[in-house]
Amino acid sequence: MSELEMNPYVVQIDKFVTSLGKLSDAFLNLEEKRTSFTEEEYQEICDEVRERACKHCERKEVCFAPGMLREVLATIENYGAELNIELKRKMQKKCVRAPKFLRTTIDVYKTEKQRQAWKQRMLENRQGCAVQLDTFAQMIRHTTKELDASIFEEEHLEKKMKLRLMKIGLKLLTTVFFVTRDGRYEIHVTVKATNGESVSTKDVAKVISECTGRKMVLGKEERVTVGAEYGTIVCVESVKFHTLQGVAKIGKGCSKISGDNFSLLDLPGGKQGVILSDGMGAGQTAFRESAMVVEVLEELLGAGFPEETALQMLNTAMVMGREEVRFSTIDMSLFHLYTGRFETIKAGASTTFIKQKGKVERIKSTSLPMGVMSKLEADKTERQLEDGDMVIMITDGVMDALPVGEQDFLMQMIIEGTQIQNPKEMAHHILEQVLKCSGEIPLDDMTVLVIGIWSLEK
């Protein structure tokens, strides 16, 4: 499609994204990462050593050799402060103040290395900013084009809806039709009551269902009635599945404060998400860390950010935002309620178990937690769920309470050995069995989340 044929708003967004991309490239090209000194830095070290160690030496004009300094620095860089005997003898023959010269060189080297480390840290921060900008830009471009492609016109259907809405006392002002990539409808109608009485928005959804031949329901947090003022009502296709969740948890040493945090949230596009995070350590510090991770992800995902984009943005912020390394695991489960498709995204998280028709599958993670490396390499797995299937998410503390080497097997046996269908009861059953097996006060925070999925089309 040529630029003339495209939506002008999409063209403008593309220009905006291109500008962000150039800004990202500028951040990346400011300076290259390096581990050795530049010629300029070598000269600065040379001048500093000469000033501090050789200034008052009577032989400074005849014996000081930059080549010797380079040799000493190279040895320090490769082997540390302990120089080999041959180089020490060489120094003593050339320098009457060899011990002081060596001490000064080591001090200046350490100072310069610290400065270089700070420069590298700044460079990593710039690279992190560049990644954030590029990720954000690509997300804007994708979302804008997808939105533009999803809008369609249906003149016959709009006329049909207008007549049917008029019969229940509503005047239709505008209609916007959206269709998702997999063919689901979302319809926005702007209407007002014409007979002086309010009309139920459920009646609006019923009319639209009859006109489209699809089961349409009101969008989230939609108003209850339509009055004399124009208002926009959003109707979406009804999902085919629903979930129920249950949780059981206990803090380290039976503490009321746990470093594990979780969230259950409704997401755009007919999805439900479950986030489970285990902060480093236990107690208040771990609680704050994992709570921050969960809260920020709630905001990003709720705003419509793609899951992997949201994780990468948060990870970059965690790595850039502090000197000390503090990390949190992330275990995210996504349930597509239109199709029954299930996704799990893990970063350093414990095993997830899926119970389907009595059989239990394990999904493990080999990735690092969030906040460790600037680029997050999360593990992603997809499965198709059916009516009555269950997903069990747990933190490391649960697995660690079981005997080493038998943890996965024993957890699988506990899950397979129960016929409980209520997620809350099942979560408590699993935690009780693990505590009974360990026979000890919890040595770490422990959380079990169980999510069951059921069909609405029975």
N, C-alpha and C positions, 0 to 999 in steps of 0.2 A: 504494500500500500504506500502510495506517495505521500509526502508531507501535506500536499494540498487536500488529499482525501481524508486525512486523519482529523480527529477531534482536536480543535485548536488548544484545548486545555491539556491534552496529552502531549502535544508538541511542546508546549511551554514547560511542562513537567520534565520532559526529556532534556530540555536545555538546562534546567535547574540541576538535574542529575549529572549531566556532563560537567557542569561547573564544580559540583561536589567531587567528582572523580578527579578533576585536575588539581583540586586542593589536596586531595588524598595523595596524589603522585608527588606533589610539592613537598609534603611532609616526609615521604619516603626517600626523596632524593636530596634532602638537606645535607646529609652526612652518612657515609658508610660505616658500618660496624667494623671495628678493628681491635686487635689484641696486642699489637706492638706499638712502640713509640714512633712518632714522625721525626723527621730530621730536625724540625723546629723544637720539638720536645727534648730530643737528645742534647741540642745546644743549650737549652734552658737548664737541664740537669748539670751539664758540664760547667756552665757559668756559676751555678749555685754551689757546686762542690769546690770549685776553685776559690770562690769568695769565702766559704766557711772553713775549708781545710788548708788552703795554700796561701792565703792572703799575707800572712806574716812569716812565711818561710823564705829564707835567703836564697833558696835554689829554685823558686817558683818560675823564674823566667827561662830556665834552661832545662828543667826536668819534666814539667807538666806535659803530658802527652794525651790528647783526646782518644787515641787508639787504645791506650791502656784502660781508660775509663770505660770505653765501649766493651772491652774484653771482660772487665769486672762486672758490668751491668748484665751482659749476656750470661755470665756464669750464675749470678744471683737469680736471674729470671728462670734459668733451667734447673738449678740445684738448690736454691735458697741461699741463706746468709753464710752457710759454711762453704768457703772456697776450697778448692783442692790444693794440695801441698805445693804442687809445681807453680801455680799462679801466685800463691803467697810468697814463695821464694823470689819469684820474678819481681813482685811488687817491692819486696824489701831491698833488692839490689838497686831498684830505680828510685825509691822514695824513702827519705829519712824519717818521714812521719807516716809510715805505712799503716799502723793501727788506727790512727785518727782519720786518715784518708779513707780507709775501709768503712769505719763506723759512720762517717759523714755520708759516704756514697750510699750505704744501706738506708740511712734515714731519709735522704733525698729521694731515693728510689721508692720507698714506701709511700711517701707523701704524694709523689707523682702518680703512683699506681692508684692511690685512693681517689685522686682527682680524675684519673681516667675512668675509674669505676663509676663515678658520678656522671661523667659525660655519657657513658654507655647506658646508664639508667635513664637519662634524659632522652637518649636516642630511642630506647625501648618504649618510653612513654609516647614519643612522637609517632612511632610505628603503631602503637596501640590506638592512638587517635585516628591515624590513617585508616586502619582496619575498621574502626567504628564508622567513620564517614563513608567508606566504600560500601559497607554492609547496609547502612541506612539508605544510601542512594539507590542501591539495587532493589531494596525492599519497596521504596517509593515507586520506582519505575514499574516493577512487577505488579504492585497493587493497582496503580493507575490504569495500566493497560488491561488488566483483568476486569476491573470495574467497567471500563469503557466497552470491552467486548461482551460483558454480561447484559448490558441494556439493550432491549429490543422493543419494537413497536408491534402492536396487535390491534389494529383498528376495529375489526369485527368483534373481538372479545371485549374491547373497551366499550363499544356501543351496547353490547349485551349487558354488561355490568351496570352501565348507566341506567338502563331501563329497569333492571331488577332492583337497584338501590332506590330508584324513585318510588317504587311500589311500597317500600318499607319506610318512606318519608325522608329520604336523604337526597341531597343534590350533589352530584359528582363534579368537582372542579378539574382535577388533574389525576392522571394515572401514570405510574412508572413501573414497567415490567423489568425484572431481572431474572436471569437464568444462570445457574452455576454450571461449572464445567461438566458435572455429571447429570445435568438436566433438571435440577430442582428449581421450582419457582419461588420467587419472593416478589410480592406485589405491594406497592405503596399507593394508597388512595387518599386524596384530600377531599373531605366531604363535610357537609353541615346539615343539621336537621331543618326541615322546611315547615313542619306543622306545629312548631312551638313546643314540642315535647322531645325529650331526650330519647335516643335510640341506642340500644345495647351494641357494643362493639362485637360481641359474639354473633349478633345477627349479621353484621358486616362480613365476618369470616365465613359464616354459613352461606351467604349469597355468593361470595367469591369462590367457595368450594364448588357450589352447584354450577357456576358458570365455567369454571376451568376443568371440571371433572377430576379434580385432585383434592385430597384432604388437606385443607388449609387451616391453620390455627393462628391466633394472635401472637405477635412478637413479644419478647420479654418485657415486662413492666409496661405493658400497653394500658391505656386508659380504659375505664369501664364503660363509659357512655360517650355519645357524640351529641353536642348541644347546638345552639344557634350560631356559634362561631365556627369558621372553618378549622379543621384539624386533620393531621395526616395519620392514618392508621396503617400499620405494617402487618402484613399477613405472610406467613411462611409455611412451607409444606411441613406436615406433621412427621416427626421422626418415627422410626420403626422399632427402636429399642429404648429401654430405660435401664438405669443402674441404681443399685442400693449399696451403701458403703457402711463398713463397721470398723472401729479402731479399738485397740487395746494397747496400753503403754505403761511403763514404769521407769522411774529415774534410777540412776546409779545409786546403790546403797539405799534404795527405796525413797530417794529424795523427791520432793514435789517439783523441783526444777529439773527439766530435761533438756539436753542439747539437741534432741530430735524435734523437728517441726514439720507440720504437714498442712496441706490446703486442698480442699475439694472445690472446684470451680467450673461454672458453665462458660464455654468459649464460643466465639462466633463460628457460624457454619455448622451448627448442630453437633458440636463436640463437647465432651466433658473431660476435664483434666484432673489428675491427682498428682500433687507434688509432695515428695518426701525428701527432707534434707537432714543430714547428720553433721552437726558442727564439730570441728576438731576439739577433742577432749570431752569434758563434761561440765555440768554446772552452768552458772550465769553467763560466762564468756561464750561457751559453745551455744547456749540458747540464743544470745544476741546475734551471733554469726549466722546460724541457720535461719533465724527469724527474718533477718535482713534479706537473705537469699530468697526465701519464700515470698516475702512481701513484694520485692522488686519484680520477681517473675510473675506474680499475680497481676501487677500493673501492666507489664509489657504484653503478656498474653491476652489479658482482657481488652487491651487496646487494639488487638489484631495482629501483633507482630508474629511472624512464623516462629515456631518453637526453637529451632536450631539457631535462628538469628538472635532471639531473645537470650538464649544461653550464652552465645558468644559475646554479646554486648555486655552482659553482666560479668562474665569471666574477665574480660579486658578491663573493666572498671575495678574489679577486685585486685588484679595484678598491678595496675597502675597506681591505685589509690593508697598504697602503704609500703613501708620498708620491710616489715616483718612478714614472713609467709604464714598466712592463716587460710586454711582451706575448709570447704564444706562439700560433702558428697551431694549429688543430686540424682534423684530417681523420679522420672516423670512418666506417667501412664496417660495415654490419650485414647478415649473411646469415641469412635465415630458412630453416632446414634442413628444415622440414616442407613448405614451399611453393615454395622457390626464389626468393622475393622478395628484392630487394636494395635497401638504403637507404644513401644517403651524406649525411652531415651535415658541413657545412664552415663554418669561421670563419677567413677569411683564408688558406685553404689553396690550394695549387697545383691544377692541373687533374687530374682523374681520368679514366682511359681505360678503356672497356669493349670488349673484343674478343669479338664474337659472330658465328660463322659466317664468319670472315675479315674482317668489317667492323668498323671502330673508331669508337666514339662518344666525344666529349669532354664532360665535365661540369665546368663552370667555377664559380668562386665570386666573388661581388662583395662579400661581407661583410667586416667588420673582424675582426682577430684577437681572442682572448680577452685581457681585462685592460685594454682601452682605454676602453670605455663601460660604464656601469653596467647597461644592458640589452643583452643579447647578441642580435643579429639574425643567426642562422645560416641558411645556405642548405640546404634539404633537397630531395633528389631520390629518386624511387623507380623501379625498373625490375624486369622479370621476367627472371630468368636461366634458361638451359637447360643441359643436360648439355654439359660441355666449354667453357663460357664462361669468360673470364678478366677480372679487374679489376686494373688497374695504378694504384697510388698512388705519387706522387712528391713530393719537397719542392722548394721554389723553386730550390735550388742546381742541381738537374738541368736545369730549364728555362732558367735564366739562363746555363748553359754553352753553350747553342745560340745561333745568330745572332739578333739582335733582329728581330722582325717575322716570323720563320719558325719560331719555337719550336714552336707547336702542330702545324704542318704536318709539320715534320721528325720530331717525336716520333711522330706518327701513322704516318709512313712507316716508321720503325724497327720499330714494333709490327706493322704490316701485313706487313712484309717478312720476318718469321720464322715458321716453322711449329713452333717449339719448343712442346711440351706440358707440359714439366716446369717448374713455377713458379720453382724455384730457379735452374735454368739460364736461364730467360727473364729473370729479374731481373738476373743477371750479364751477359747478352748486351746488355740495354738500357743498363746503366751503361757497359759497354765501348764501345759504339757512340757514346754521348754524349761520353765522354772522347776517343775517337779524333777525333770531329768538332771538339771544342774545341781539341785539340792543346796543352793547357796543364795546368799543375798546378791542381787544383781551387781556385777562388777563394771557394768557400763549401762548407758541409757538403752532401753529396749522399746521398740514400737512395731506393732503388727497392723497393717492395713489390709482389709479384704474388700474387694469390689466384685459384686455379682451383676451379671447382665441378663436381661430377660426381654423377650420379644413382645411387642404390643399387638402383633397381628395373629393372635391365637384364635 
